[in-house]
Amino acid sequence: LLERVPGKRYTMHPLLQQYAAEKLAQDPAAARQTRERHCAYYAQAAQQWRAGLLGPQIQDALTEMSIEIENVIAAWYWAVAAGNSAHIWQMAPGLLLFFESHGASQMKSAIVHAAIERLEAMEGEEDAGDRLRALAALLRWDAEGLPDTEALPILQKSLALLNRPELSSYETREIQAIALLKIGRIMSRDGRGEARQFLQQSLELERVVGLGGVYPLLRLGDDAWFSGELETARRYYTECLAAGQAIGSLLGIARALSGLGKVAHALGQKEESSRLYQESLNTFRKIGRYPRLAEGLYSLALDLIMWQAEFAQAIALLRECEAICLDLGIRDWEAFSFLRHSQAEMHLGHYEAAQAQLYCALDFVQCMKNRYGVAWAYLVSGCVTLAEMKPAEAAQQLQDSVHVFQATGPRTKQSCALATLGYALCMLDQPIQALEVLAKALRIGAESNYIESYVYALPGIALLLAKQGKIERAVELYALTSSQYLLVAKSHWFEDVVGQRVASAAAATLPPDVIAAAQARGRARDVQATVKEMLVEFETREAA
């Protein structure tokens, strides 16, 4: 009657299964007892798989769960129907992590909503503590994937439930830590100063219960990075890496490496950035968790665009990222992948293709109410519009980008929007306003040691110098940035917007030997020293 199959499992012919189920249903007490034993078995199994999903055996746990997933789902719905809060609590983390790993957001949402509805209907029944604990945990999962404005009150409700007197004797610090982490992340994205306070509280709770604090450290690093505090961000990411290694969390290790790569990228440490991003991507591929693999592909593509100027290679990675996101419904990473894809097309001089990617990205970030994404979309759109020789339209888009970045952070990204706005104002013959925003962008870069500010501000200043008739200085400055940053040297966009204008002004007014000498001086200059000189010059002008 039973047939042995690989993996210490047995199977039965569907007709026999149907017959056995009908016979069992004739004895309600036995049926209930059997289902309860089945539910208890898979609740315990899900709890064990959860430990595997968070550790180095993640792939083994995913494989085992994939085989048993129908049984686990059946056990879940039995626990929900029976109002068994303890088993719901026991199963939820492992089952929901499994769905998250596969990008099965609709299935995850369906089982969470079913359980929340049942638990809320049980108000006033016995086992209030078990019910409230399970409900508080499920609410934090319910908040996943929602716009921040909708997720925040759900997370606050979860924290409020955990403070109920019925839970005074329960261990709830892990749930509290997760809720605080999610609230802190939302506040960080919204540029709210109290974000770090919530993240620190989450870190302290995780350390008390022995979880290591991998994700609070990761989010503290993100918050510092968004604020332009690059060395603080590096410290948190380094601590996150150590914590991930200590508990064997491949996901934590991969994301910490990605964060460190992001800092190295911002500091202009090209080889280190590339190494860290590649190591992060390799770790993501080991895990096989496709949503996180999308993150790794995106991060490496970012490095290829910014520091190696390998635009076609970056597009290939972004297309892989977009395919994963489309398949799994991961709209946030898909939106940002479209934005970076647009940037890469822009630097290749493919402005129509860049606009096509932008339309998709802007639609996504507006639907998600992601203001940071909207600011980025306005920035890239302004850059493309500049290349299409529409400076007035570009200036409006770039001003919108600056305003949204000012409201959401980070200052470092705001500096890129300010610098590019300077290009547009220069083309509109508004040199005073252009100098003001370019100087501000350069100052932010110097204060934060954010190299990307220099990449965009210095060519803009060269363009302004050329417009003012200071041609030799313009040639020298553009030669400096071209020699130091591959992005400027290999980008069609920089060449179309700045390089050709500086070259034309030089050819019209300077002998070839003077141009060559200015270029040689520029290539011999030091970026940091040049930035300091310019800031002193700008401050002197402002004082006058």
C-alpha positions, -999 to 999 in steps of 0.1 A, spaced: 0 0 0 29 23 7 57 31 -18 91 42 -6 105 74 -22 138 92 -17 143 112 14 129 87 40 94 93 27 65 71 16 38 78 -9 3 63 -14 -19 60 -44 -44 90 -45 -74 67 -45 -61 49 -14 -55 83 2 -91 94 -6 -104 61 8 -84 64 40 -95 100 45 -131 90 41 -128 62 66 -110 85 91 -138 111 88 -163 86 100 -146 88 135 -145 126 143 -125 120 175 -99 99 158 -98 124 128 -92 153 152 -65 135 171 -48 125 139 -48 160 125 -36 173 158 -6 149 158 1 158 122 0 196 131 22 191 161 48 171 141 50 198 113 50 227 138 80 212 154 96 205 120 90 241 109 106 254 141 137 233 133 138 244 97 136 281 108 170 276 125 184 262 93 170 290 72 189 315 94 222 296 95 248 281 72 225 251 63 200 273 46 200 254 13 194 221 30 165 236 50 150 250 18 152 217 0 136 198 29 108 223 32 102 222 -5 95 185 -2 72 189 28 56 222 20 21 208 13 21 191 47 33 222 64 6 243 48 -21 218 57 -9 218 93 -10 256 93 -46 258 81 -56 231 106 -40 252 135 -58 283 122 -91 266 120 -86 250 155 -75 284 169 -43 267 181 -22 298 189 8 279 202 12 259 170 6 290 148 34 307 169 56 277 165 52 274 127 50 310 116 87 320 114 99 290 94 69 289 71 70 326 63 108 327 58 103 299 33 78 318 13 99 350 16 129 330 3 109 320 -28 93 354 -33 59 339 -28 44 371 -14 8 363 -23 9 329 -6 26 345 24 0 372 26 -29 347 23 -18 325 52 -9 355 74 -43 372 68 -61 340 75 -43 335 109 -47 372 119 -84 371 112 -89 339 133 -68 351 162 -86 385 163 -119 367 164 -108 348 195 -107 379 217 -119 369 252 -112 332 249 -87 312 270 -50 312 264 -50 349 258 -12 351 262 -5 325 234 -30 343 212 -16 378 217 20 366 212 11 349 180 -9 378 168 19 403 176 44 382 156 20 379 126 14 416 125 50 423 118 49 398 89 17 415 77 36 448 75 61 433 50 59 447 15 33 474 24 40 512 18 57 527 49 26 548 57 5 516 60 32 494 76 41 517 105 7 516 123 6 478 120 41 475 136 30 500 163 0 478 170 23 448 173 44 466 199 13 477 218 1 441 220 34 430 234 29 455 263 -4 439 273 -4 425 309 -14 390 296 21 387 282 40 397 313 52 361 319 60 354 282 94 358 264 86 383 238 119 402 234 127 387 200 94 399 186 99 433 201 134 435 186 120 427 151 92 452 154 116 479 166 139 470 138 112 474 112 100 507 127 135 521 127 140 511 91 109 529 81 119 561 100 154 559 85 139 558 50 118 588 59 148 608 72 135 609 108 161 614 135 146 590 160 153 560 136 186 552 152 171 551 187 147 523 176 175 505 159 197 507 189 169 493 211 164 464 187 202 457 188 202 456 226 173 432 228 188 409 202 221 408 220 203 400 253 184 370 238 215 358 220 206 365 184 237 384 176 222 416 163 230 410 126 200 429 112 199 458 136 237 464 129 229 462 91 202 488 94 223 510 117 249 509 89 223 518 63 211 547 84 246 560 89 253 556 51 221 575 43 232 603 66 266 605 49 284 592 79 306 568 59 331 558 86 302 551 111 285 530 84 317 511 79 320 503 116 284 490 118 288 469 86 320 455 100 303 445 132 274 431 112 299 409 92 315 396 124 280 389 140 269 370 108 301 350 108 297 342 145 263 326 140 269 312 105 243 335 88 252 335 51 225 360 44 239 383 71 274 379 58 263 386 22 245 418 31 273 431 54 297 426 25 274 445 2 272 473 28 310 475 31 312 475 -7 288 504 -8 310 524 16 341 516 -3 323 526 -35 313 559 -20 349 565 -8 363 558 -43 381 527 -32 375 510 -66 393 477 -62 381 471 -26 345 480 -36 346 455 -66 361 428 -44 335 432 -17 306 433 -41 318 402 -59 323 383 -26 288 394 -16 273 382 -49 292 348 -46 277 344 -11 242 352 -23 246 326 -50 256 300 -24 224 307 -5 202 304 -35 176 328 -21 165 345 -52 152 377 -37 186 383 -20 204 373 -52 186 402 -69 201 425 -43 236 411 -50 232 415 -87 221 451 -83 250 459 -60 276 445 -84 260 463 -113 262 496 -93 300 490 -89 304 482 -126 286 515 -136 303 538 -111 339 527 -108 346 504 -137 324 521 -163 315 487 -177 281 497 -187 272 467 -210 282 442 -183 262 461 -157 231 460 -179 235 422 -183 235 418 -144 205 442 -141 185 423 -166 191 391 -146 180 411 -115 149 424 -132 140 389 -144 142 375 -108 122 405 -95 95 401 -122 92 364 -115 89 368 -77 71 401 -76 98 421 -58 88 456 -69 112 476 -49 144 460 -63 129 459 -97 123 496 -96 158 505 -85 172 480 -111 153 499 -138 168 532 -125 204 518 -126 196 502 -160 185 537 -172 217 552 -159 238 526 -177 220 532 -210 224 569 -205 262 566 -201 263 545 -233 245 574 -250 213 554 -255 190 582 -244 157 568 -257 164 534 -241 172 553 -209 139 571 -209 120 538 -215 136 523 -184 128 555 -165 91 553 -172 89 518 -157 110 529 -126 90 561 -119 57 542 -122 69 516 -97 83 540 -71 53 563 -72 29 533 -67 50 522 -37 51 558 -24 89 554 -21 101 590 -19 138 581 -21 131 562 -53 111 592 -67 140 615 -60 164 591 -78 140 589 -108 138 627 -110 177 629 -109 182 603 -136 154 619 -157 170 653 -154 204 639 -165 188 623 -196 169 655 -204 201 675 -202 217 652 -228 186 659 -250 195 696 -248 164 706 -228 180 725 -199 149 743 -187 129 710 -184 160 693 -169 163 721 -143 128 715 -131 133 678 -128 165 682 -109 150 708 -86 123 683 -78 149 657 -71 168 681 -47 136 689 -28 126 653 -23 162 643 -13 162 672 12 130 657 28 142 621 28 180 621 28 207 613 23 227 645 19 253 626 -2 227 618 -29 213 653 -26 248 665 -37 246 646 -70 212 662 -77 226 697 -68 257 692 -90 236 682 -120 212 711 -114 244 732 -117 249 719 -153 213 729 -162 216 764 -147 249 769 -165 233 760 -198 205 785 -190 231 813 -185 225 816 -147 261 814 -136 255 828 -100 229 802 -92 250 775 -110 280 783 -88 259 783 -57 246 747 -62 279 734 -75 297 748 -45 271 733 -21 275 699 -38 313 700 -36 311 710 1 288 681 9 313 658 -8 342 672 12 323 670 45 312 634 39 342 623 19 317 611 -7 335 607 -39 304 606 -61 299 642 -53 332 650 -69 325 629 -99 294 651 -107 304 685 -93 339 689 -108 328 685 -144 300 709 -137 325 735 -124 346 729 -156 315 736 -177 309 768 -157 345 779 -161 343 774 -199 311 795 -200 329 822 -181 358 823 -205 383 806 -182 391 780 -208 425 768 -196 412 761 -161 382 744 -175 404 721 -197 426 714 -167 397 705 -144 380 683 -169 413 665 -176 417 659 -139 382 643 -135 386 622 -167 420 609 -155 407 600 -120 373 586 -127 366 560 -154 329 570 -154 337 605 -167 363 592 -191 342 565 -207 307 580 -204 290 593 -236 268 614 -213 296 633 -197 312 638 -231 279 651 -247 270 674 -218 304 687 -207 334 673 -226 324 685 -261 315 720 -248 349 724 -230 367 710 -261 349 733 -285 356 764 -263 393 754 -261 396 747 -298 381 781 -306 403 801 -283 436 783 -274 465 769 -295 469 731 -294 501 733 -273 484 754 -246 455 729 -245 479 700 -242 498 717 -214 465 724 -195 455 688 -199 489 676 -186 486 699 -156 451 685 -149 462 649 -150 490 657 -126 468 673 -100 454 658 -68 416 657 -65 414 664 -27 439 693 -30 419 707 -59 386 704 -40 401 722 -10 415 750 -32 381 755 -49 362 755 -16 385 782 -3 380 802 -35 342 798 -32 342 809 4 363 840 -5 338 850 -32 309 845 -8 326 867 18 332 894 -8 
